[in-house]
Amino acid sequence: MIGDDPALRAAYGLCRRRTREQDPAEYALIELVPAALRPACWALWAAANALDDLGDDRTAPAAERAARVEEWITALHRELPTGTSPDPIRRALVDTAARWRLDLSELHGAMVQVRDDTDGRHFADWAAWRTWGRDNLLPWFGQVRTLFDRVGVPVALRLDTREIYEEFLDGVRLTDILTDLSADLAQGDLLLPEEALRPHPGAADDLAQRRWSPAVAALVTELTGQARRWVSQDGLSRGMHPGPATVLHTMAALLRAQLDAIGSAGPALLRRPPRPTLGTRARILVPARARAALAWSLTPLTVPPARPAGHGSPPPADRTARTRTFRPPPPHPDGHRPPDIPPDRLPAHVAVIMDGNGRWAEQRGLPRHEGHRAGATAVREVVHGALEIGLRHLTLYTFSTENWHRDPEEVDAILDLVRREVVDDPFRDLDVRLRWHGRTGRLPPDLSDLLDLRERGTRTRTGLTLTMCIDYGGRDELTRTAAALARRARAGHLDPDLIGEEDFARHLPRPDMPDVDLLWRTGDEQRISNFLPWHTAYAELHFTPDLWPDTDRRHLWQAITTYTRRQRRHGTVPAGA
């Protein structure tokens, strides 16, 4: 599985030993994945741990620790094209990236965060804490998901489980912080938000003095309960292959056992990390190993061969977010340039109802699917215009929940066109982050997997965020959000009488999607057609008679120019009115 290169085998062996010795629970989880994937998992874990060790080494001042982390990251980027490294952990990681075609640029932000954390971290509230934790954990977990993709067992998360997945990782992070509380306090760190400490007066001072008190006990009880709720999410593995599902379920069980140990540690929690008993771990792991072995024995896997000794590899296409240079969008065919609008006057988010594809084709005596093909060209043109003018968010109504009622041949043609566009990836050299929004259960599995893969592959890009709404309906989105709130209220996680707009927004399938500033519809119709009702509550509306295939970037620029002339009031009265 690793090959005959003695140095490479030794590198993976070191990663395995470090994983087993420093995190037995993580090592046990890796034992549940197929044997072919284990060396790659050891390499990923050891690399993350090596960076953390460099950042946490308090024998050196903060500036020196930051420099060491930066040097490690720079060396990795330099070594990726060669396929090898003199450092054994990086050697295993570089080999893993080459063999399994991993895009390690997705880890760049998480690695840089370790460097920045050497100056200390402070969190005013849970929102800031979650952002920090997710930015650190999600990229590493994403690499493991890609490994499963590579062996032919995609772990494509349904959009309605993304929030559950991210809250699960919040629980992982909080459990780790509580476990390592004694070590962090010894270094003067307290990685908890002020919002969590505020209801327990005196707890922060007691923790700083490493003094157990009623306030600290109450805080620990509250936080272990919060972490337990996060790691006990229902539906996380819904629709997932039984192999990865077993890994997730076992991870959740081990985390709950760890939280039990934290909850019963008492004052000892401030002196040493608590651990579950060997018997407790065995009761979880023994049946899990049997389930995992059965699941993988029934699953044919695609495993790439080991690379020959000394074999280098080309760098991934997006080797680092820092060094990747994106080309500018192609100019308008007639040389038109965008209007000069100050960035603070631009709408942050433009949503478009692309109407008129079918009518465009019928007017020309063509099949309706030819209109959709022409509409795809208009999409590229408008995206180029969005990049030129500096737009941050563009959301396109690609396929609605109601579109399933159309002729099956037209539906197939639309989905085939979406599939081809995703595969062709016309924006691969542009600074475009692709996302998609809608239901997943009714889409062809290969299409939803492609969309998910493209989204993960572009998530480190910082230019235009392009969201494609596919099998999307506004009422469906609101209904699913209400159902998610009801489930959490029934489970005791929310008080129904205290649910407000912010709670509702957090439970939307895309809670980080900003409100729409400008809603533009082509095709001479003047309705919003069940599109983003929550996000368009205060949007400016812009309707144009042109059919979508006749649209180009100039129409987008005109819509934005019109937007800048409007006075947005949001229900208030302008001064002097």
C-alpha positions as CSV (number, residue, x, y, z in Angstrom):
1,M,0.0,0.0,0.0
2,I,2.9,2.4,0.7
3,G,5.5,1.0,-1.7
4,D,9.1,-0.2,-1.4
5,D,10.9,3.1,-0.7
6,P,12.4,2.5,2.8
7,A,12.5,6.2,3.6
8,L,8.8,6.6,2.7
9,R,7.8,3.6,4.7
10,A,9.7,5.0,7.7
11,A,7.9,8.4,7.2
12,Y,4.5,6.7,7.3
13,G,5.6,4.6,10.2
14,L,6.5,7.7,12.2
15,C,3.1,9.2,11.4
16,R,1.4,6.1,12.6
17,R,3.3,6.0,15.9
18,R,2.6,9.7,16.6
19,T,-1.1,9.2,15.9
20,R,-1.3,6.1,18.2
21,E,0.8,7.6,21.0
22,Q,-0.7,11.1,21.0
23,D,-4.3,10.5,20.2
24,P,-5.4,6.8,20.8
25,A,-9.0,7.7,20.0
26,E,-8.1,9.1,16.6
27,Y,-5.9,6.1,15.9
28,A,-8.8,3.8,16.8
29,L,-11.1,5.6,14.4
30,I,-8.5,5.4,11.6
31,E,-8.4,1.6,12.1
32,L,-12.1,1.6,11.0
33,V,-11.4,2.9,7.5
34,P,-10.1,0.6,4.7
35,A,-6.5,-0.4,5.2
36,A,-5.5,1.3,1.9
37,L,-6.6,4.7,3.4
38,R,-5.0,4.4,6.8
39,P,-1.5,5.7,5.8
40,A,-3.0,8.8,4.3
41,C,-5.1,9.4,7.4
42,W,-2.0,9.0,9.6
43,A,-0.1,11.5,7.4
44,L,-2.9,14.1,7.6
45,W,-3.3,13.7,11.4
46,A,0.5,13.8,12.0
47,A,0.9,17.0,9.8
48,A,-1.9,18.8,11.7
49,N,-0.4,17.7,15.0
50,A,3.1,18.8,13.9
51,L,1.9,22.3,13.1
52,D,0.0,22.5,16.4
53,D,3.1,21.4,18.3
54,L,5.2,24.2,16.6
55,G,2.6,26.8,17.4
56,D,2.1,25.6,21.0
57,D,5.8,25.3,22.0
58,R,6.0,27.9,24.8
59,T,9.7,27.5,25.2
60,A,10.0,29.9,22.3
61,P,8.5,33.4,22.1
62,A,5.4,34.0,19.9
63,A,7.2,35.6,17.0
64,E,9.6,32.6,16.8
65,R,6.8,30.1,17.0
66,A,5.0,32.0,14.2
67,A,8.1,32.0,12.1
68,R,8.6,28.2,12.6
69,V,5.0,27.5,11.5
70,E,5.4,29.8,8.5
71,E,8.7,28.0,7.6
72,W,6.9,24.6,7.8
73,I,4.1,25.8,5.5
74,T,6.5,27.4,3.0
75,A,8.6,24.2,2.9
76,L,5.5,22.1,2.2
77,H,4.5,24.3,-0.7
78,R,8.0,24.2,-2.1
79,E,8.2,20.4,-1.8
80,L,4.8,19.5,-3.3
81,P,6.0,19.8,-6.9
82,T,8.9,17.5,-6.1
83,G,6.8,14.7,-4.6
84,T,9.2,14.3,-1.6
85,S,10.6,16.1,1.5
86,P,13.5,15.7,3.9
87,D,11.1,16.1,6.8
88,P,9.5,12.6,7.4
89,I,6.0,13.9,8.2
90,R,5.9,16.3,5.2
91,R,7.3,13.4,3.1
92,A,4.3,11.3,4.0
93,L,1.9,14.2,3.4
94,V,3.4,15.1,0.0
95,D,3.2,11.4,-1.0
96,T,-0.4,11.2,0.2
97,A,-1.3,14.4,-1.8
98,A,0.3,13.0,-5.0
99,R,-1.0,9.5,-4.7
100,W,-4.6,10.4,-3.8
101,R,-4.7,13.6,-5.9
102,L,-5.5,15.8,-2.8
103,D,-5.6,19.6,-3.3
104,L,-3.7,20.7,-0.2
105,S,-4.4,24.4,-1.0
106,E,-7.7,23.7,0.9
107,L,-5.5,23.4,4.0
108,H,-3.7,26.7,3.6
109,G,-6.2,28.7,5.6
110,A,-6.2,26.3,8.5
111,M,-2.4,26.2,8.5
112,V,-2.1,29.9,8.5
113,Q,-4.6,30.1,11.4
114,V,-2.1,28.0,13.5
115,R,0.5,30.6,12.7
116,D,-1.8,33.5,13.6
117,D,-2.9,31.7,16.8
118,T,0.6,32.1,18.3
119,D,-0.4,35.6,19.3
120,G,-3.2,34.2,21.3
121,R,-7.0,34.0,20.6
122,H,-9.9,35.9,22.1
123,F,-13.5,35.2,21.4
124,A,-16.3,37.7,22.3
125,D,-19.1,35.3,21.5
126,W,-20.0,31.8,20.2
127,A,-20.2,33.1,16.6
128,A,-16.5,34.1,16.6
129,W,-15.5,30.9,18.4
130,R,-17.4,28.8,15.8
131,T,-15.8,30.6,12.9
132,W,-12.4,30.0,14.4
133,G,-13.0,26.3,15.1
134,R,-14.7,25.5,11.7
135,D,-12.0,27.3,9.8
136,N,-9.5,25.0,11.5
137,L,-11.3,21.7,11.4
138,L,-13.4,21.7,8.2
139,P,-10.5,21.7,5.8
140,W,-8.8,18.7,7.4
141,F,-12.1,16.8,7.6
142,G,-12.6,17.7,4.0
143,Q,-9.4,16.0,3.0
144,V,-10.6,12.8,4.6
145,R,-13.9,13.1,2.7
146,T,-11.9,13.4,-0.5
147,L,-10.0,10.2,0.3
148,F,-13.3,8.4,0.5
149,D,-14.3,10.0,-2.8
150,R,-11.1,8.6,-4.3
151,V,-11.8,5.0,-3.3
152,G,-15.3,5.2,-4.8
153,V,-17.3,5.8,-1.6
154,P,-18.3,9.5,-1.8
155,V,-19.3,11.1,1.5
156,A,-21.5,13.8,-0.1
157,L,-23.4,15.6,2.6
158,R,-27.0,16.5,1.9
159,L,-27.5,20.3,2.1
160,D,-30.0,19.8,4.9
161,T,-27.3,18.1,7.0
162,R,-24.5,20.6,6.5
163,E,-25.5,22.6,9.6
164,I,-25.7,19.3,11.6
165,Y,-22.2,18.4,10.3
166,E,-20.7,21.7,11.2
167,E,-22.3,21.7,14.7
168,F,-20.9,18.2,15.1
169,L,-17.4,19.6,14.4
170,D,-18.2,22.4,17.0
171,G,-18.7,19.6,19.5
172,V,-15.4,18.0,18.5
173,R,-13.6,21.2,19.1
174,L,-15.3,22.0,22.4
175,T,-14.6,18.4,23.7
176,D,-10.9,18.9,22.7
177,I,-10.8,22.2,24.5
178,L,-12.3,20.8,27.7
179,T,-10.0,17.7,27.5
180,D,-6.9,19.9,27.2
181,L,-8.1,22.5,29.7
182,S,-5.2,21.8,32.1
183,A,-2.5,22.1,29.5
184,D,-4.0,25.3,28.0
185,L,-4.4,26.9,31.4
186,A,-0.8,26.1,32.2
187,Q,0.2,28.1,29.1
188,G,-2.1,31.0,30.0
189,D,-4.7,30.1,27.3
190,L,-8.5,29.9,27.8
191,L,-10.1,29.0,24.4
192,L,-13.7,29.7,25.4
193,P,-15.9,32.7,24.4
194,E,-16.8,35.4,26.8
195,E,-20.4,34.7,26.1
196,A,-19.9,31.3,27.7
197,L,-18.1,32.7,30.7
198,R,-20.4,35.6,31.4
199,P,-23.2,33.6,33.1
200,H,-20.7,32.2,35.6
201,P,-19.2,35.2,37.5
202,G,-15.7,34.4,38.8
203,A,-15.1,31.4,36.6
204,A,-12.6,33.1,34.4
205,D,-10.5,34.3,37.3
206,D,-10.7,30.9,39.0
207,L,-9.6,29.1,35.8
208,A,-6.7,31.5,35.4
209,Q,-5.6,30.5,38.9
210,R,-6.3,26.9,38.1
211,R,-8.7,26.9,41.1
212,W,-11.8,24.6,41.1
213,S,-14.9,26.4,42.3
214,P,-18.7,26.2,42.1
215,A,-18.6,28.7,39.2
216,V,-16.1,26.5,37.4
217,A,-18.1,23.4,38.1
218,A,-21.2,25.0,36.8
219,L,-19.4,26.2,33.7
220,V,-18.0,22.7,32.9
221,T,-21.4,21.1,33.4
222,E,-23.0,23.6,31.0
223,L,-20.2,23.2,28.4
224,T,-20.2,19.4,28.5
225,G,-23.9,19.4,28.0
226,Q,-23.5,21.8,25.0
227,A,-20.8,19.6,23.5
228,R,-22.9,16.5,24.1
229,R,-25.8,18.0,22.2
230,W,-23.6,18.9,19.3
231,V,-22.0,15.5,18.9
232,S,-25.4,13.7,19.3
233,Q,-27.0,15.1,16.2
234,D,-29.6,12.9,14.5
235,G,-29.5,12.4,10.8
236,L,-25.8,13.2,10.3
237,S,-25.1,10.1,8.3
238,R,-28.5,9.9,6.6
239,G,-28.0,8.4,3.2
240,M,-24.3,7.7,3.8
241,H,-22.4,4.5,2.9
242,P,-22.3,2.2,6.0
243,G,-18.5,2.4,6.2
244,P,-18.1,6.1,6.7
245,A,-21.4,6.1,8.7
246,T,-19.8,3.6,11.1
247,V,-16.8,5.9,11.5
248,L,-19.0,8.9,12.3
249,H,-21.2,7.0,14.8
250,T,-18.1,5.6,16.5
251,M,-16.5,9.0,16.7
252,A,-19.7,10.4,18.3
253,A,-19.8,7.5,20.8
254,L,-16.1,8.1,21.8
255,L,-16.7,11.8,22.2
256,R,-19.7,11.2,24.5
257,A,-17.5,8.8,26.5
258,Q,-14.8,11.5,26.7
259,L,-17.4,14.0,27.9
260,D,-18.5,11.6,30.6
261,A,-14.9,11.5,31.7
262,I,-14.7,15.3,31.7
263,G,-17.9,15.6,33.6
264,S,-16.8,13.2,36.4
265,A,-13.2,14.5,36.7
266,G,-14.0,17.3,39.1
267,P,-10.9,19.3,40.3
268,A,-8.6,16.8,38.5
269,L,-9.8,18.4,35.2
270,L,-7.5,21.3,36.0
271,R,-4.5,19.1,36.6
272,R,-4.5,16.5,33.8
273,P,-6.5,15.5,30.8
274,P,-9.3,13.0,31.7
275,R,-9.7,9.8,29.7
276,P,-12.4,7.1,29.4
277,T,-11.5,3.7,30.9
278,L,-10.2,1.0,28.6
279,G,-13.4,-1.0,29.2
280,T,-15.5,1.9,28.1
281,R,-13.5,2.3,24.9
282,A,-13.6,-1.4,24.2
283,R,-17.4,-1.5,24.5
284,I,-17.6,1.1,21.8
285,L,-14.8,-0.1,19.5
286,V,-15.2,-3.9,19.4
287,P,-18.6,-3.9,17.8
288,A,-17.6,-0.9,15.6
289,R,-14.7,-2.9,14.1
290,A,-17.0,-5.7,13.3
291,R,-19.5,-3.4,11.5
292,A,-16.8,-1.6,9.6
293,A,-15.1,-4.8,8.5
294,L,-18.5,-6.1,7.2
295,A,-19.2,-2.8,5.4
296,W,-15.9,-2.7,3.6
297,S,-15.8,-6.4,2.8
298,L,-19.0,-5.8,0.7
299,T,-17.6,-2.7,-1.0
300,P,-15.3,-2.7,-4.1
301,L,-12.7,0.0,-3.7
302,T,-10.6,1.9,-6.2
303,V,-7.0,2.1,-4.9
304,P,-4.2,3.9,-6.8
305,P,-0.9,2.0,-6.9
306,A,2.0,3.1,-4.7
307,R,4.4,5.5,-6.4
308,P,7.9,4.2,-7.3
309,A,10.7,5.3,-5.1
310,G,12.0,8.8,-5.9
311,H,9.0,9.5,-8.1
312,G,8.1,13.2,-8.1
313,S,4.6,14.5,-8.9
314,P,3.2,17.7,-10.5
315,P,1.7,20.1,-8.0
316,P,-2.1,20.1,-7.7
317,A,-3.8,22.7,-9.8
318,D,-4.6,24.9,-6.8
319,R,-1.5,24.3,-4.8
320,T,-1.9,27.2,-2.5
321,A,-4.4,29.9,-2.0
322,R,-1.5,32.3,-1.6
323,T,0.4,31.5,-4.7
324,R,-2.5,30.8,-7.1
325,T,-2.8,33.5,-9.7
326,F,-6.1,33.8,-11.4
327,R,-6.5,35.3,-14.8
328,P,-8.8,38.2,-15.4
329,P,-12.1,37.5,-17.1
330,P,-12.0,37.8,-20.9
331,P,-13.1,41.3,-22.1
332,H,-16.4,42.0,-23.7
333,P,-16.3,41.1,-27.4
334,D,-17.0,44.7,-28.4
335,G,-14.6,46.1,-25.8
336,H,-17.3,47.5,-23.4
337,R,-16.0,48.3,-19.9
338,P,-17.9,48.3,-16.6
339,P,-19.1,51.6,-15.2
340,D,-16.9,53.2,-12.6
341,I,-18.9,52.6,-9.4
342,P,-17.2,52.9,-6.0
343,P,-17.1,49.6,-4.1
344,D,-19.2,50.9,-1.2
345,R,-22.0,51.7,-3.7
346,L,-22.1,48.2,-5.3
347,P,-24.7,45.7,-4.1
348,A,-23.1,43.0,-2.1
349,H,-25.4,40.3,-3.5
350,V,-27.2,40.2,-6.8
351,A,-29.7,37.4,-7.4
352,V,-31.0,36.6,-11.0
353,I,-34.1,34.9,-12.3
354,M,-32.9,33.8,-15.7
355,D,-36.2,33.8,-17.6
356,G,-36.9,33.3,-21.3
357,N,-34.7,30.4,-22.5
358,G,-37.7,28.4,-23.8
359,R,-39.3,31.4,-25.5
360,W,-36.0,32.4,-27.1
361,A,-35.8,28.9,-28.7
362,E,-39.4,28.9,-29.8
363,Q,-39.1,32.3,-31.5
364,R,-36.4,30.7,-33.6
365,G,-38.1,27.5,-34.3
366,L,-35.6,25.5,-32.2
367,P,-36.2,22.9,-29.5
368,R,-36.5,24.3,-26.0
369,H,-33.2,22.7,-24.9
370,E,-31.4,24.9,-27.4
371,G,-32.6,27.9,-25.5
372,H,-31.1,26.5,-22.3
373,R,-27.8,25.9,-24.2
374,A,-27.8,29.5,-25.3
375,G,-28.6,30.5,-21.7
376,A,-25.5,28.8,-20.5
377,T,-23.4,31.1,-22.7
378,A,-25.2,34.1,-21.1
379,V,-24.3,32.8,-17.7
380,R,-20.6,32.8,-18.5
381,E,-20.9,36.3,-19.9
382,V,-22.7,37.7,-16.8
383,V,-20.2,36.0,-14.5
384,H,-17.4,37.7,-16.4
385,G,-19.2,41.0,-15.9
386,A,-19.6,40.4,-12.2
387,L,-15.9,39.8,-11.8
388,E,-15.1,42.9,-13.8
389,I,-17.2,45.2,-11.8
390,G,-16.2,43.6,-8.4
391,L,-19.4,41.9,-7.3
392,R,-19.0,39.7,-4.3
393,H,-22.1,37.4,-4.5
394,L,-24.1,36.3,-7.6
395,T,-26.9,33.8,-7.2
396,L,-28.6,32.3,-10.2
397,Y,-32.0,30.5,-10.3
398,T,-30.9,27.5,-12.4
399,F,-33.6,24.9,-11.8
400,S,-36.7,25.3,-9.5
401,T,-38.6,22.7,-7.6
402,E,-41.5,23.5,-9.9
403,N,-39.4,22.7,-13.0
404,W,-39.8,19.0,-12.4
405,H,-43.3,19.4,-13.8
406,R,-41.9,20.2,-17.2
407,D,-41.6,17.7,-20.0
408,P,-39.2,14.9,-18.9
409,E,-37.0,15.4,-22.0
410,E,-36.6,19.1,-21.2
411,V,-35.8,18.3,-17.5
412,D,-33.1,15.8,-18.7
413,A,-31.7,18.3,-21.1
414,I,-31.4,21.0,-18.4
415,L,-29.7,18.6,-15.9
416,D,-27.4,17.3,-18.6
417,L,-26.4,20.9,-19.4
418,V,-25.7,21.6,-15.8
419,R,-23.6,18.4,-15.6
420,R,-21.6,19.4,-18.6
421,E,-21.0,22.9,-17.3
422,V,-19.8,21.5,-14.0
423,V,-17.4,19.1,-15.7
424,D,-16.1,21.6,-18.2
425,D,-15.6,24.1,-15.3
426,P,-15.5,27.3,-17.4
427,F,-14.4,29.3,-14.4
428,R,-11.5,27.1,-13.3
429,D,-8.9,29.8,-14.0
430,L,-11.0,32.6,-12.5
431,D,-11.4,33.7,-8.9
432,V,-14.8,32.2,-8.6
433,R,-16.0,30.2,-5.6
434,L,-18.8,27.9,-6.8
435,R,-21.7,26.9,-4.4
436,W,-25.0,25.3,-5.0
437,H,-28.2,25.6,-3.1
438,G,-31.3,23.4,-3.1
439,R,-32.6,19.9,-2.4
440,T,-30.3,16.9,-3.1
441,G,-32.5,13.9,-2.9
442,R,-34.1,14.2,-6.3
443,L,-31.0,15.1,-8.3
444,P,-29.1,12.3,-10.1
445,P,-26.4,11.1,-7.6
446,D,-23.6,11.7,-10.0
447,L,-24.7,15.3,-10.5
448,S,-25.0,16.1,-6.7
449,D,-21.6,14.5,-6.2
450,L,-20.0,16.6,-8.9
451,L,-21.6,19.8,-7.5
452,D,-20.4,18.9,-4.0
453,L,-16.8,18.2,-5.3
454,R,-16.6,21.4,-7.3
455,E,-17.8,23.4,-4.3
456,R,-15.2,21.9,-2.0
457,G,-12.5,22.4,-4.7
458,T,-13.2,26.2,-4.9
459,R,-14.0,27.0,-1.3
460,T,-10.7,28.8,-0.6
461,R,-11.2,31.3,-3.4
462,T,-12.0,34.8,-2.3
463,G,-13.3,36.6,-5.4
464,L,-16.9,36.1,-6.6
465,T,-19.1,33.6,-4.8
466,L,-21.4,32.1,-7.5
467,T,-24.3,30.2,-6.1
468,M,-26.4,28.0,-8.4
469,C,-29.9,27.3,-7.1
470,I,-30.8,23.8,-8.4
471,D,-34.0,22.0,-7.4
472,Y,-34.6,25.1,-5.2
473,G,-37.9,26.5,-4.0
474,G,-38.4,29.3,-1.5
475,R,-41.4,27.8,0.2
476,D,-39.6,24.5,0.4
477,E,-36.6,26.2,2.0
478,L,-38.7,27.9,4.6
479,T,-40.6,24.7,5.4
480,R,-37.4,22.7,5.9
481,T,-36.1,25.5,8.1
482,A,-39.2,25.5,10.2
483,A,-39.0,21.7,10.5
484,A,-35.3,22.0,11.6
485,L,-36.3,24.5,14.3
486,A,-39.2,22.2,15.4
487,R,-36.8,19.3,15.8
488,R,-34.4,21.3,17.9
489,A,-37.2,22.6,20.0
490,R,-38.6,19.2,20.6
491,A,-35.2,18.0,21.6
492,G,-34.9,20.7,24.2
493,H,-32.2,22.7,22.4
494,L,-34.5,25.8,21.7
495,D,-37.3,27.5,23.6
496,P,-40.1,27.9,21.0
497,D,-41.2,31.1,22.7
498,L,-37.8,32.7,22.3
499,I,-37.2,31.9,18.6
500,G,-36.4,35.0,16.7
501,E,-35.2,36.0,13.2
502,E,-31.6,35.2,14.0
503,D,-32.5,31.7,15.1
504,F,-34.5,31.2,11.9
505,A,-31.6,32.5,9.8
506,R,-29.1,30.2,11.5
507,H,-31.2,27.2,10.5
508,L,-31.6,28.0,6.9
509,P,-29.8,25.5,4.6
510,R,-27.3,28.2,3.7
511,P,-27.1,30.2,6.9
512,D,-24.1,32.2,5.6
513,M,-25.8,33.4,2.4
514,P,-26.1,37.2,2.7
515,D,-29.3,39.0,2.1
516,V,-30.0,39.9,-1.5
517,D,-29.6,43.6,-2.3
518,L,-30.7,43.4,-6.0
519,L,-33.1,40.9,-7.5
520,W,-33.0,41.0,-11.3
521,R,-35.4,39.2,-13.6
522,T,-35.2,38.9,-17.4
523,G,-37.9,37.9,-19.8
524,D,-40.5,40.7,-19.3
525,E,-42.1,39.0,-16.3
526,Q,-42.6,40.8,-13.0
527,R,-42.8,38.3,-10.2
528,I,-40.2,36.6,-7.9
529,S,-41.4,33.0,-8.6
530,N,-40.7,31.5,-5.2
531,F,-37.0,32.6,-5.3
532,L,-35.2,33.4,-2.1
533,P,-38.2,34.8,-0.2
534,W,-36.2,35.1,3.1
535,H,-33.2,36.8,1.5
536,T,-35.1,39.2,-0.7
537,A,-37.2,40.7,2.0
538,Y,-35.5,44.2,1.4
539,A,-34.1,43.6,-2.1
540,E,-34.4,46.2,-4.8
541,L,-36.3,44.7,-7.8
542,H,-35.2,45.2,-11.4
543,F,-37.1,43.7,-14.4
544,T,-36.0,43.8,-18.0
545,P,-37.7,42.7,-21.2
546,D,-34.7,40.9,-22.7
547,L,-34.9,37.1,-22.8
548,W,-32.0,35.5,-20.9
549,P,-30.0,34.2,-23.9
550,D,-30.0,37.7,-25.3
551,T,-28.4,39.0,-22.1
552,D,-24.7,39.9,-21.6
553,R,-22.6,41.6,-19.0
554,R,-23.8,45.1,-20.0
555,H,-27.3,44.2,-18.7
556,L,-25.8,43.3,-15.4
557,W,-23.9,46.6,-15.2
558,Q,-27.1,48.5,-16.1
559,A,-29.0,46.7,-13.4
560,I,-26.3,47.6,-10.9
561,T,-26.2,51.2,-12.1
562,T,-30.0,51.5,-11.6
563,Y,-29.6,50.0,-8.1
564,T,-27.1,52.7,-7.1
565,R,-29.6,55.5,-8.0
566,R,-32.2,54.1,-5.6
567,Q,-32.6,55.1,-2.0
568,R,-32.8,52.1,0.3
569,R,-34.9,52.8,3.4
570,H,-35.5,49.4,5.0
571,G,-38.7,50.7,6.5
572,T,-37.2,54.0,7.9
573,V,-37.9,57.6,6.9
574,P,-35.0,59.5,5.4
575,A,-33.7,62.5,7.4
576,G,-35.5,65.7,6.5
577,A,-38.5,63.9,4.9
